[in-house]
Amino acid sequence: MATTPNLVVAGDPSVAGKLRETGRFPAVFDVASAAELRTLSRSGRVGRPAAFMFAPGFIEDLPGAGVSVLANGLAGNGFTVLVHDHFKKRGDEFGSGVCVTGGRVRLSELLTMLGATRKPDGMTAAEPHAVHTAATPRGAGAAAAKPSMPDLRVAGAAAAKPSMPDLRVAGAAAAKPSMPDLRVAGAAAAKPSMPDLRVAGAATAEPSRPAASLAWPARRPVAAETPESAGRRGKVIAVTAAKGGVGKTSMAVNLAVYAARLLQAVDRAGTVALVDTNFQQADVGRYLSLDSPTILDVFQHPGALNPQALRGHMARIAEIDLYALLGPPDIVAADPAVINAKLYQRIIAALRDAFDFVFVDTPVAELYHTTFTELVLPEADAILVPVEPNRVTLEAAQAWLRAITLPQHSRDGRVDPRKLSLVLNRARGDVDCGPEDVMDLLSGWRLVGVIPDDEEWMQAVNEHRLVGMHVGSGLDETFREILQAVTGETAFGTATLDPPGNGRAHRWKKVLGLNRV
């Protein structure tokens, strides 16, 4: 008699939940991304037999670990694999062993496809079934994986330890023993006639009850991919600081606004995003005078974690075509169990594929704050650090800069100091701490701009106006200089950054009205 398989649902927790409710599977695992699937595989908890479902919300966050590679490899190793036809429509090819589905199908038919037409041995209708996720420990009552179960590998992969299953990706370099990668075999054309899935919530249904059906949520219509967006790998620019009150958020917002305005002028509208990861404060929405949608909308719609769908869950300033992912609506909703670095990692991965530039406002960068160490340091391509003309805080900033570049403060190892750039904010000509002093006190760190202490800027902040929308010639040059320095983008102008020394300091003195050399 056939054994009911364990089930792995990749990319849609709502579908996973409904299939758990049927009680037909010994265990149901819910993973969001290729990285989580690798972790689950490595844990040895799935075993055989097993079935896999790939939904549109699945995040392909590992090189060479796309859905077609994974699905074909798993099917080639005898696993049951169902894939949403979204992946076929985008051009993925699947072998005859992969079931490609995308519309409505009865729950009884789906259970048949997954090999779950009867309750697992030893379970009665009254017994709860085991429920697991890749991120949580195995619960009591779950069916133990047999030590000898084969791993979730594909054709051509070398044998792994029975207790360390993995998913390998074709062409990938050999992984460290403690970090198996994903490897699978190539794919043929997919069968066009497979039944499809559409959600209509159902409890346990017998095969003879046709009313119950299941589906993955319909995807929002999105614009067709353009040659410019194909293969996009956007740059992430984080604005962070070791202390509050230095103008971090206003700088992040206005640089994003200014960048969006400049790129719109050169026919690159809609290529800039702004993300508020300071979820306990969530001030970006206040600066933009916007309050929805927020990150909670993304959390509540798993399919939103897709580059083509994500824009539909972001706020937008139509005048300059700037998209913004706002923080939670209030501090009560800022639950770190829900809104955290892990969620933002997934969002940033999707945004990289949807935008050319992603500006990130961060929490105060305390050395052991997980949003900083697990998101900002490893994920940002450039990190802007605003500092104020205060010798005490500059000395503290020097110690902080040294500390954050130590290997133990980033999950990916040592942070390259070249990722960090300083901006002297609220600079004044009547204090004994000008650009030259900053360069002396923070010797070895790159100073890329000076923003003067300006009454108009402060008034604009208080009135919820965006300085980046309309800037004077002096600030225009400063913004361009900062953006070009941290992005290398020629649309922001040609860099005129002189080597550290009198040339650059002279220009900045001019900005501050200190023309006397």
Secondary structure, DSSP 8 states (H G I E B T S, - for coil): -----EEEEES-HHHHHHHHHTT-SSEEEEE-BHHHHHHHHHHT-S-SSEEEEE-TT-B--STT--HHHHHHHHHHTT-EEEEEHHHHHTT----TTEEEE-S-EEHHHHHHHTT-SS--TT--TTS--EEEETTS---TT-----TT---S--TT-----TT----B-TT-----TTS---B--------TT----EEE------TT-TT-EEE-----------TTTTT---EEEEE--SSSSSSHHHHHHHHHHHHHHHHHHTT-TT-EEEEE--TTT--HHHHHT---SBHHHHHH-GGGSSTTTGGGGSEEETTTTEEEEB--SSGGG--TTTSSHHHHHHHHHHHHTT-SEEEEE-----TT-HIIIIIIHHH-SEEEEEE-S-HHHHHHHHHHHHHHTSGGGSTTSS--GGGEEEEEEEE-TTSS--HHHHHHHTTTSEEEEEEE--HHHHHHHHTT--GGGS--HHHHHHHHHHHHHHH--GGG-------TTHHHHHHHHHHTT----
